């Protein structure tokens, strides 16, 4: 039976411009949307209340694009961005979900004196912050504001902006993977023909993509894979990791990156997988097939000592601790390599929270196991909680044991208030609530077990795979007709 995980609503910063209350009558606007000749397409840039699919409530949204409706004969669908919400909630909405009685259009406020007189309590406009900056207000649209009837400079500018935004617009309505129906969050460059289907069907094992369920089933009946290609390097209970070379298993790696791009806003690696290793986390089912949960990639040769380039947990597996499981596994590989590591920067806000959660856990694990006597409970440590642990003495050992970079450790301890100054210098001080949470996480969440890792650090093949910088250099030299005599690091 098909299953679908509800997408949580994620707020972003408030919009740059707000709605202006108006005493205008909206009746004429509603009537002008549809005339005797039938429905007319609304202009890009207008704002209107749209019934959001996730919460069934009307929210203010801006029209980004329009197309002929898939569900209403002679009507239109509109691609909208909800003001104040994350881009992942953008999508196509049929016109019957738009409140046509109140449509808003932007007006420029060019009089700086008038703009500066707007009171701070007026929520309908945004004050000018810099001298000479053009400000906007949104007012109820008139009939002349609604449609692109003339080929004016403003219309041409709007069309150009729409074309530029096309690569940012979510182009897939639904994917079906291993029985799950998943609504994508972002654009991914799947073949254009597939974007016109109601859903894309993915093979559970090779991640190839198909326009309908029957063709996908026909493929899976002959698919040679029962999980990711590459080498299985970890397996405990029903969880396994597979390691793939992006230069060797490039087809699967490309399929994986196309899938990931649906849920990662800024991912661009799909066009060149050679410089990366991929570590795919799978759940094994009752038929001994391995179904993808998530993955992380790692640059083969990183001058910055990054041990993780990109990380994804598929939406249906989120909130189960798999994100931190992937992070923990990346540091286990760093321990085997005897290198310190860090994720590629900058991290998103959510990414930073996930990493600091793991870094805090690793710090607590080291400090508790090396500096305190306990029986596995926070209560058994109560009498030792005031013990001073000198940070400058402990930090080098902490880096060596966890393989977390020094700067990441210090920023985490500072963020959580673990490192404090006293007369003896900088000390690591733990709170009882923090220790209690540590033991709860240790006992209840899934963790990587190093005993089940069967892995030796892979060696990159010169001329075939390496760092992104060296691959870019080879492409440049090839374009210029030069030959490279240096090998990858």
BELPE-V916331 format. One record per residue. N is the residue number from 1. OMEGA is omega in whole degrees, -180 to 180 (NA if undefined). BURIAL is + if it has 9 or more other ideal C-beta (glycine too) atoms within 8 Angstrom, else -. Layout:
# BELPE-V916331
N:OMEGA:BURIAL + N:OMEGA:BURIAL
This chain:
# BELPE-V916331
1:-178:- + 2:180:- + 3:-180:- + 4:179:- + 5:-179:+ + 6:179:- + 7:179:+ + 8:176:- + 9:-178:+ + 10:-180:- + 11:171:- + 12:179:- + 13:-179:- + 14:-175:- + 15:-177:- + 16:-180:- + 17:-178:+ + 18:-180:+ + 19:173:- + 20:175:+ + 21:-176:- + 22:177:- + 23:-179:- + 24:174:- + 25:-178:- + 26:-174:+ + 27:-178:- + 28:179:+ + 29:-179:+ + 30:-178:+ + 31:-176:- + 32:-180:+ + 33:179:+ + 34:179:- + 35:-176:- + 36:-179:- + 37:-179:- + 38:-178:- + 39:178:+ + 40:-175:+ + 41:177:- + 42:-179:+ + 43:170:+ + 44:179:+ + 45:176:+ + 46:177:+ + 47:-174:+ + 48:175:+ + 49:-178:+ + 50:180:+ + 51:-176:+ + 52:-177:+ + 53:-174:- + 54:-178:- + 55:176:- + 56:178:- + 57:178:- + 58:179:- + 59:179:+ + 60:-177:+ + 61:177:+ + 62:179:+ + 63:-180:+ + 64:-179:+ + 65:179:+ + 66:178:+ + 67:175:- + 68:-174:- + 69:174:+ + 70:-173:- + 71:-177:- + 72:-178:+ + 73:-180:- + 74:-178:- + 75:-177:+ + 76:168:+ + 77:-179:+ + 78:174:+ + 79:-172:+ + 80:171:+ + 81:-179:+ + 82:-177:+ + 83:179:+ + 84:180:+ + 85:178:+ + 86:-179:- + 87:-178:+ + 88:-180:+ + 89:174:+ + 90:177:+ + 91:178:+ + 92:179:- + 93:177:+ + 94:-172:+ + 95:179:+ + 96:177:- + 97:178:- + 98:176:+ + 99:-175:+ + 100:-179:+ + 101:-179:- + 102:178:+ + 103:-173:+ + 104:179:+ + 105:-179:+ + 106:173:+ + 107:179:- + 108:170:- + 109:-175:+ + 110:180:- + 111:-175:- + 112:-180:+ + 113:179:- + 114:-178:- + 115:-177:+ + 116:180:- + 117:178:- + 118:-177:+ + 119:179:- + 120:-178:- + 121:-179:- + 122:-177:- + 123:-173:- + 124:178:+ + 125:179:+ + 126:-175:- + 127:175:+ + 128:-179:+ + 129:-178:- + 130:-180:- + 131:178:- + 132:-179:- + 133:177:- + 134:-180:- + 135:-178:+ + 136:168:+ + 137:179:+ + 138:-179:+ + 139:177:+ + 140:-176:+ + 141:170:+ + 142:-179:+ + 143:-178:- + 144:-178:- + 145:-164:+ + 146:-168:+ + 147:176:- + 148:-177:- + 149:-176:- + 150:179:- + 151:-178:- + 152:176:- + 153:179:- + 154:179:- + 155:180:+ + 156:178:+ + 157:179:- + 158:179:+ + 159:178:+ + 160:178:- + 161:179:+ + 162:179:+ + 163:179:- + 164:-178:- + 165:-174:+ + 166:180:- + 167:178:- + 168:-172:- + 169:179:+ + 170:-172:+ + 171:-180:- + 172:-179:+ + 173:-174:- + 174:168:+ + 175:177:+ + 176:-177:+ + 177:177:+ + 178:178:- + 179:179:- + 180:170:+ + 181:-171:+ + 182:176:+ + 183:179:+ + 184:179:+ + 185:-171:+ + 186:177:+ + 187:170:+ + 188:-172:+ + 189:170:- + 190:178:+ + 191:-174:- + 192:-179:- + 193:-179:- + 194:-178:+ + 195:180:+ + 196:178:- + 197:179:+ + 198:-180:- + 199:173:+ + 200:-178:+ + 201:-177:+ + 202:172:+ + 203:-177:+ + 204:-171:+ + 205:-179:+ + 206:178:+ + 207:173:+ + 208:-170:+ + 209:-172:+ + 210:-174:+ + 211:-180:- + 212:-173:- + 213:-177:- + 214:178:- + 215:177:+ + 216:179:+ + 217:177:- + 218:178:- + 219:-176:+ + 220:178:+ + 221:180:- + 222:-179:- + 223:-177:+ + 224:-176:- + 225:172:- + 226:-179:- + 227:-179:+ + 228:172:+ + 229:-179:- + 230:-173:+ + 231:175:- + 232:-174:- + 233:-179:+ + 234:173:+ + 235:174:- + 236:-175:- + 237:-177:- + 238:-178:- + 239:-179:+ + 240:172:+ + 241:174:+ + 242:177:+ + 243:179:+ + 244:172:+ + 245:-178:+ + 246:177:+ + 247:-178:+ + 248:180:- + 249:-172:+ + 250:-180:+ + 251:179:- + 252:-179:+ + 253:177:+ + 254:176:+ + 255:-180:+ + 256:-179:+ + 257:175:+ + 258:177:+ + 259:-178:+ + 260:-178:+ + 261:177:+ + 262:-174:+ + 263:178:+ + 264:-171:+ + 265:-171:- + 266:-178:- + 267:180:+ + 268:-172:- + 269:-173:+ + 270:-176:+ + 271:-179:- + 272:-176:- + 273:-173:+ + 274:-175:+ + 275:-171:+ + 276:161:+ + 277:180:+ + 278:-180:+ + 279:-172:+ + 280:178:+ + 281:-178:+ + 282:167:+ + 283:178:+ + 284:-178:+ + 285:-176:+ + 286:-180:- + 287:180:- + 288:172:- + 289:-176:+ + 290:-176:+ + 291:-173:+ + 292:174:+ + 293:-179:+ + 294:180:+ + 295:164:+ + 296:177:+ + 297:-176:+ + 298:179:+ + 299:-175:+ + 300:-179:+ + 301:-176:+ + 302:179:+ + 303:-179:- + 304:-179:- + 305:174:+ + 306:176:+ + 307:177:+ + 308:-179:+ + 309:-175:+ + 310:-178:+ + 311:179:+ + 312:165:+ + 313:-179:+ + 314:-173:+ + 315:-176:+ + 316:180:- + 317:-180:+ + 318:-178:+ + 319:179:- + 320:178:- + 321:-177:- + 322:178:+ + 323:179:+ + 324:176:+ + 325:177:+ + 326:179:+ + 327:180:+ + 328:180:+ + 329:179:+ + 330:178:+ + 331:174:+ + 332:177:+ + 333:178:+ + 334:178:+ + 335:178:+ + 336:179:+ + 337:-176:- + 338:178:- + 339:170:- + 340:-177:+ + 341:-180:+ + 342:177:+ + 343:176:+ + 344:180:- + 345:-2:- + 346:175:- + 347:171:- + 348:179:- + 349:180:- + 350:178:- + 351:179:+ + 352:178:+ + 353:180:- + 354:-179:+ + 355:180:+ + 356:175:+ + 357:178:+ + 358:-180:+ + 359:178:+ + 360:179:+ + 361:-179:+ + 362:178:+ + 363:-180:+ + 364:180:+ + 365:-180:+ + 366:-176:+ + 367:-177:+ + 368:-176:+ + 369:-177:- + 370:-172:- + 371:-175:- + 372:170:+ + 373:-178:- + 374:178:+ + 375:179:- + 376:178:- + 377:178:- + 378:-178:+ + 379:-178:- + 380:-179:+ + 381:-172:+ + 382:-175:- + 383:-180:- + 384:-170:+ + 385:-179:+ + 386:-179:- + 387:179:- + 388:177:- + 389:-174:+ + 390:-176:+ + 391:-175:+ + 392:176:- + 393:-173:- + 394:-171:+ + 395:179:+ + 396:178:- + 397:179:+ + 398:177:+ + 399:-178:+ + 400:-177:- + 401:-175:- + 402:-175:+ + 403:174:+ + 404:-178:+ + 405:-176:+ + 406:-178:- + 407:179:- + 408:178:+ + 409:-178:+ + 410:-180:+ + 411:179:+ + 412:180:+ + 413:178:+ + 414:-178:+ + 415:-177:- + 416:178:+ + 417:-179:- + 418:-178:+ + 419:-178:+ + 420:180:- + 421:168:- + 422:-174:- + 423:180:- + 424:-179:- + 425:-180:- + 426:-177:- + 427:172:+ + 428:-177:+ + 429:-178:+ + 430:175:+ + 431:-179:- + 432:179:+ + 433:178:- + 434:179:+ + 435:179:+ + 436:178:+ + 437:178:- + 438:-179:+ + 439:177:+ + 440:178:- + 441:-178:+ + 442:-175:+ + 443:-172:- + 444:-175:- + 445:180:- + 446:-180:- + 447:177:- + 448:178:+ + 449:-174:- + 450:-178:- + 451:-175:- + 452:177:- + 453:176:+ + 454:-169:- + 455:168:+ + 456:-177:- + 457:-180:- + 458:179:- + 459:179:- + 460:179:+ + 461:-180:- + 462:179:- + 463:-179:- + 464:-178:- + 465:180:+ + 466:-179:+ + 467:177:+ + 468:-179:- + 469:-179:- + 470:177:+ + 471:177:+ + 472:178:- + 473:180:+ + 474:179:+ + 475:179:- + 476:-180:- + 477:178:+ + 478:180:- + 479:-178:- + 480:180:- + 481:180:- + 482:176:- + 483:-179:- + 484:179:- + 485:-179:- + 486:177:- + 487:178:- + 488:175:+ + 489:NA:-
